[in-house]
Amino acid sequence: MNIHEYQAKELFRRFGIAVEKGGVARTPEEAVARYDEITAAHGQNAQVVIKAQIHAGGRGKAGGVKFAKTRDETAAVTREMIGKTLVTHQTGPQGRVVRSVLVTSVMKVQRELYFAVLLDRTASRPAVIASTEGGMDIEQVAAKTPEKIVKEIIDPALGMMPFQARKLCRALGLSGDLATAGAKLMLNVYRLFWECDCSLVEINPMAVAADPDGKVSVSPLDAKFNFDDNALFRHPDIAAMRDPNEEDPRDVEASKHGLNYIGLDGNIGCMVNGAGLAMATMDIIKYYGGSPANFLDVGGGASVEQVTAAFQLLCSDHNVKALLVNIFGGIMKCDILAAGIIAAAKAVHIPVPLVVRLEGTNVELGKKMLQESGLPIITATGMADAAEKVVKAAGGNGVKEME
């Protein structure tokens, strides 16, 4: 789950991390109210920055970040942004509709730095990363100038230690009061990461900047959060920050039924149990010249209701020309899975060919049930057979790609 920048800064405030004065606005009137709050705190000559709130980077280049010096300018800019479709390099050509803006005071940036906390899969521990190259794509920095990235592995039993924060500050060239402020920010960000079950907190840029009153400190000017979806039950306040408007409607619908779904741009719908099997299924479909329309994992103990919801989800994609159900009956026996597939297929009108491959306990009984169901189900005896049949059913030739 992702959140908007204004929500990220609300979390920063909660954990004692200083951010700019301001807040979210969904109408020009609310934006003017935020402007009044900022000028009341910093004087009538204070300038504000207005940022479109969408789940994508590159907003500035797309016209989603603008400045205003008066109440009228603030209202006009907000009026222009709200309802506008913003197209950035991360949104794709369809863009995202702006439904809210963040109005904040303007910081005078002196240096742009980078700081992030994430999970290091290799070390199986949290890691903190810092760089002097803030405001840039960190992947490009890693590729071109990896020596400018500093990394610290964190012992989860101890948490991030003050000496680690001081070490990172030295690497970033922070000293004196700025080092003190930077270390405090880093320690609080790590605490936020850990206590909120985040998988990523990325501050880019983390800036050495002066506020409208001239006070120089280290501030998070922009942030990206990812959360562990499996831990959201512990954080109903964070779960409430989810914005369905920023997500694929199919992903939202799938999450309601406990399904793991990711939409792709192919024409073969896939229903599989287990992420590894799903990846292998997509690979073999490509191998036989087809193109998967999605990743859909129904899990090891899928119910009839979940399978029915999965069929409905797959059939709602008008690009889908054939369906492949590839299930391994480990936790659940194949005859039970077959009964669920039959019940779901009868409940949902499936307008395209359906190929089913079962393997595991009671597989022969499961196949027999499918064959005797009276439904136009194409059964397959293995992964290769299933891929070849579904690619042909979708209009392809089912011929292996050249190795």
C-alpha positions in Angstrom: 0.0 0.0 0.0 1.2 3.5 -0.9 0.1 6.8 0.6 0.1 10.5 -0.6 2.8 13.0 0.3 0.5 14.9 2.7 -0.2 11.6 4.5 3.5 10.9 4.7 4.1 14.2 6.4 1.3 13.6 8.8 3.2 10.5 9.9 6.4 12.4 10.1 4.8 14.9 12.5 3.5 12.0 14.6 7.0 10.7 15.1 8.6 14.1 15.9 10.0 14.8 12.4 9.7 18.5 11.5 8.1 19.3 8.2 6.9 22.4 6.5 3.8 24.3 7.7 0.7 23.5 5.7 -1.7 20.7 4.8 -4.0 19.1 2.2 -6.7 20.9 0.3 -9.4 19.5 -1.9 -11.0 22.8 -3.0 -9.7 26.3 -3.7 -11.3 27.5 -0.5 -9.4 24.9 1.6 -6.2 25.9 -0.2 -6.7 29.5 0.7 -7.3 28.5 4.3 -3.9 26.7 4.2 -2.4 29.8 2.7 -3.8 31.9 5.6 -2.3 29.4 8.2 1.1 29.7 6.6 1.1 33.5 6.3 -0.1 33.7 10.0 2.9 31.7 11.0 5.6 33.2 8.7 4.3 36.6 7.7 2.2 38.1 4.9 5.0 37.9 2.4 5.4 34.1 2.7 5.3 32.2 -0.5 3.5 28.8 -0.8 4.1 25.7 -3.0 1.1 23.8 -4.3 1.7 20.1 -5.1 -0.7 17.7 -6.9 -1.3 14.6 -4.8 -1.0 11.5 -6.9 0.8 8.2 -6.4 3.6 9.0 -8.9 6.9 10.8 -9.2 7.8 13.4 -11.8 5.0 15.7 -10.8 7.1 18.9 -11.2 7.9 18.3 -14.8 4.3 17.5 -15.6 3.0 20.8 -14.1 2.0 19.3 -10.8 4.1 21.6 -8.6 3.5 25.4 -8.7 4.2 28.4 -6.5 1.8 31.2 -5.3 2.4 34.5 -3.6 -1.2 35.6 -2.8 -4.5 34.2 -1.8 -5.9 34.7 -5.3 -2.9 32.9 -6.9 -3.3 30.0 -4.5 -7.0 29.6 -5.3 -6.3 29.9 -9.1 -3.5 27.3 -9.1 -5.6 24.9 -7.0 -8.6 25.4 -9.3 -6.4 24.6 -12.3 -4.9 21.4 -10.7 -8.0 19.8 -9.1 -9.6 17.5 -11.7 -6.6 17.7 -14.0 -5.2 14.5 -15.4 -1.5 14.5 -14.7 0.7 12.5 -17.0 4.2 11.7 -15.7 6.9 9.0 -16.6 5.4 6.9 -13.8 1.7 7.1 -14.5 1.8 5.9 -18.1 0.0 7.6 -20.9 -3.4 7.4 -19.2 -2.2 9.6 -16.3 -3.8 10.1 -12.9 -6.6 12.5 -11.9 -5.6 15.0 -9.3 -8.2 15.1 -6.5 -6.2 17.0 -3.8 -3.2 19.2 -3.4 -0.7 19.8 -0.7 -0.1 23.5 0.2 3.0 24.2 2.2 5.5 27.0 3.0 8.5 27.3 0.7 11.9 26.1 2.0 15.1 27.7 0.6 17.1 24.6 -0.3 20.9 24.7 0.1 21.7 21.0 -0.4 19.7 18.0 -1.6 20.5 14.6 0.1 18.9 11.2 -0.1 17.9 8.9 2.8 15.9 5.7 2.9 15.1 2.8 5.2 14.2 -0.5 3.5 14.4 -4.3 3.9 17.6 -5.8 2.7 16.6 -9.2 1.3 20.2 -10.5 1.2 21.0 -9.6 4.8 17.4 -10.4 6.0 17.5 -7.2 8.0 16.5 -3.5 7.7 19.0 -1.3 6.0 19.5 2.5 5.9 20.9 4.1 2.8 22.1 7.7 2.4 23.7 9.6 -0.4 24.8 13.1 -1.2 23.1 12.9 -4.6 19.6 13.9 -3.5 16.8 14.7 -5.9 18.1 12.1 -8.4 16.9 8.6 -9.2 18.9 6.5 -6.7 19.1 3.6 -9.2 21.0 5.9 -11.6 23.3 6.9 -8.8 23.9 3.3 -7.9 24.8 2.5 -11.5 27.0 5.5 -12.3 28.5 6.5 -9.0 28.0 3.7 -6.4 30.7 5.2 -4.2 28.3 8.0 -3.4 25.9 5.7 -1.6 26.5 4.7 2.0 24.7 1.8 3.6 24.2 0.6 7.2 22.7 -2.8 8.1 20.5 -2.5 11.2 20.2 -5.2 13.9 16.4 -5.5 14.4 16.9 -6.5 18.1 18.7 -3.2 18.8 17.3 -0.8 16.2 19.2 1.9 14.6 21.9 3.1 16.9 23.0 6.8 17.4 26.5 6.0 16.2 25.1 4.7 12.9 23.2 7.9 12.4 26.3 10.0 13.2 28.3 7.9 10.8 25.8 8.6 8.0 25.8 12.3 8.8 29.6 12.5 8.5 29.3 10.7 5.1 26.7 13.3 4.0 29.0 16.2 5.1 26.8 17.3 7.9 28.4 18.8 11.0 27.6 20.8 14.1 23.9 21.5 14.6 23.0 20.1 11.2 24.6 16.8 12.1 22.5 16.8 15.3 19.4 17.5 13.4 20.2 15.0 10.7 20.9 12.2 13.2 17.6 12.9 15.0 15.7 12.8 11.8 17.3 9.5 10.8 16.6 7.8 14.1 13.0 9.0 14.1 12.5 7.8 10.5 13.8 4.4 11.4 11.5 4.3 14.4 8.6 5.2 12.1 9.6 2.5 9.6 9.8 -0.2 12.3 6.7 0.7 14.4 4.4 1.2 11.3 5.5 -2.1 9.6 6.9 -0.3 6.5 8.7 -2.0 3.8 10.2 1.3 2.5 10.5 4.9 3.7 12.3 6.9 1.1 13.1 10.7 1.6 14.2 12.2 -1.7 15.2 14.9 -1.3 16.2 15.2 2.3 17.3 18.8 2.2 19.5 21.2 4.1 17.1 24.1 3.8 16.0 27.4 5.5 12.4 27.9 6.5 10.6 31.2 5.8 12.0 32.5 9.1 15.6 31.8 8.1 16.2 28.8 10.4 18.4 26.2 8.6 17.8 22.5 9.4 17.5 19.1 7.8 14.0 18.5 6.4 12.2 15.7 4.4 10.9 17.7 1.4 9.3 14.6 -0.3 8.8 11.1 0.8 7.6 7.7 -0.5 6.1 5.0 1.8 5.4 1.4 1.2 3.7 -0.8 3.9 3.6 -4.5 4.5 0.0 -5.3 3.5 0.1 -8.4 5.8 0.6 -6.1 8.8 -2.0 -3.5 8.1 -4.5 -5.2 10.5 -2.3 -3.8 13.3 -2.6 -0.2 11.9 -6.2 0.6 11.1 -5.3 4.3 11.0 -2.8 3.7 8.3 -5.1 1.3 6.4 -7.6 4.2 6.4 -5.1 6.3 4.4 -5.5 4.0 1.4 -6.8 5.8 -1.7 -8.6 3.4 -4.1 -8.7 6.1 -6.7 -4.9 5.7 -7.1 -5.1 1.9 -7.6 -6.2 -0.4 -10.4 -9.9 -1.1 -9.7 -9.2 -4.8 -10.3 -6.5 -4.8 -7.6 -8.9 -3.2 -5.2 -11.6 -5.7 -6.0 -9.2 -8.6 -5.6 -8.0 -7.4 -2.2 -11.6 -7.5 -1.0 -11.6 -11.3 -1.6 -8.1 -12.0 -0.3 -6.7 -12.5 -3.8 -3.3 -11.4 -5.0 -3.8 -9.7 -8.4 -1.6 -7.7 -10.7 -3.0 -6.6 -14.1 -0.7 -7.0 -17.2 -1.2 -6.2 -20.8 -1.6 -9.7 -22.4 -4.7 -11.7 -23.4 -4.5 -14.9 -21.4 -6.0 -14.8 -17.9 -4.2 -16.9 -15.3 -5.6 -18.3 -12.1 -2.9 -20.1 -10.0 -2.2 -21.0 -6.4 1.2 -19.9 -5.1 3.4 -17.1 -6.3 6.1 -19.4 -7.6 3.7 -21.4 -9.7 2.2 -18.2 -11.0 5.6 -16.9 -12.1 6.4 -20.2 -13.8 3.0 -20.2 -15.5 3.5 -16.8 -16.9 7.0 -17.8 -18.1 5.8 -20.9 -19.9 2.9 -19.0 -21.5 5.5 -16.6 -22.9 7.7 -19.5 -23.9 4.8 -20.9 -26.1 4.3 -17.5 -27.8 1.4 -16.2 -25.6 1.1 -13.2 -23.3 -0.4 -13.3 -19.8 -3.1 -10.8 -18.9 -2.5 -10.9 -15.2 -0.9 -12.4 -12.1 -3.6 -13.9 -9.9 -2.7 -16.1 -6.9 -5.8 -17.5 -5.1 -3.6 -19.1 -2.3 -3.3 -22.6 -1.1 -6.7 -22.9 0.6 -9.0 -21.1 -1.9 -12.7 -21.3 -1.2 -15.5 -21.6 -3.9 -16.3 -17.9 -3.2 -12.7 -16.9 -3.9 -12.5 -18.9 -7.1 -15.8 -17.4 -8.2 -14.5 -13.9 -7.5 -11.3 -14.7 -9.4 -13.3 -15.9 -12.4 -15.4 -12.7 -12.3 -12.3 -10.6 -12.1 -10.6 -12.4 -15.0 -13.7 -12.2 -17.2 -14.1 -8.5 -16.5 -10.9 -7.9 -18.5 -12.1 -7.4 -22.1 -8.6 -8.1 -23.4 -8.7 -11.7 -22.1 -9.2 -14.3 -24.9 -8.7 -17.5 -22.9 -8.3 -18.5 -19.3 -5.8 -20.9 -17.7 -6.3 -22.4 -14.3 -3.1 -24.0 -13.1 -3.6 -25.5 -9.6 -1.4 -27.7 -7.5 -3.5 -29.6 -4.9 -1.2 -29.7 -1.9 -3.1 -28.2 1.0 -6.4 -28.9 -0.8 -7.1 -32.1 -2.7 -7.7 -31.9 -6.4 -11.2 -33.3 -6.2 -12.2 -30.4 -3.8 -10.5 -27.9 -6.1 -12.3 -29.4 -9.1 -15.6 -29.1 -7.3 -14.8 -25.4 -6.6 -13.9 -24.7 -10.2 -17.0 -26.4 -11.5 -19.3 -24.5 -9.0 -17.6 -21.2 -9.8 -17.7 -21.8 -13.6 -21.4 -22.5 -13.4 -22.0 -19.3 -11.3 -20.0 -17.1 -13.7 -20.6 -16.9 -17.4 -17.2 -17.5 -19.0 -17.2 -16.1 -22.5 -13.8 -17.5 -23.5 -12.1 -20.9 -23.6 -11.1 -22.3 -20.2 -8.1 -24.6 -19.9 -7.5 -26.4 -16.5 -4.5 -28.2 -15.3 -4.6 -29.9 -12.0 -1.8 -31.8 -10.2 -1.5 -33.3 -6.7 -3.5 -35.4 -4.4 -6.6 -37.1 -6.0 -5.7 -35.6 -9.3 -7.4 -38.4 -11.4 -10.6 -38.0 -9.5 -10.4 -34.2 -10.0 -9.9 -34.6 -13.8 -12.8 -37.0 -14.0 -15.1 -34.5 -12.3 -14.0 -31.8 -14.7 -14.6 -34.1 -17.7 -18.1 -35.2 -16.4 -19.2 -31.7 -15.5 -20.8 -30.9 -18.8 -18.8 -27.7 -19.0 -16.7 -26.7 -22.0 -13.5 -27.2 -20.0 -10.2 -28.1 -21.8 -8.1 -30.3 -19.5 -4.4 -30.4 -19.7 -1.9 -33.0 -18.4 1.1 -30.8 -17.6 2.5 -27.3 -17.7 3.6 -27.5 -21.3 0.4 -29.0 -22.5 -1.6 -26.4 -20.6 0.4 -23.5 -22.0 0.3 -24.9 -25.6 -3.5 -25.4 -25.4 -4.3 -22.0 -23.8 -2.1 -20.1 -26.3 -3.9 -21.8 -29.2 -7.3 -21.1 -27.6 -6.4 -17.4 -27.4 -5.6 -17.3 -31.1 -1.9 -18.1 -31.1 -0.1 -21.0 -32.6 1.3 -22.5 -29.4 4.7 -22.9 -30.9 7.8 -22.7 -28.7 9.9 -19.6 -28.9 13.4 -20.1 -30.4 16.0 -20.7 -27.7 
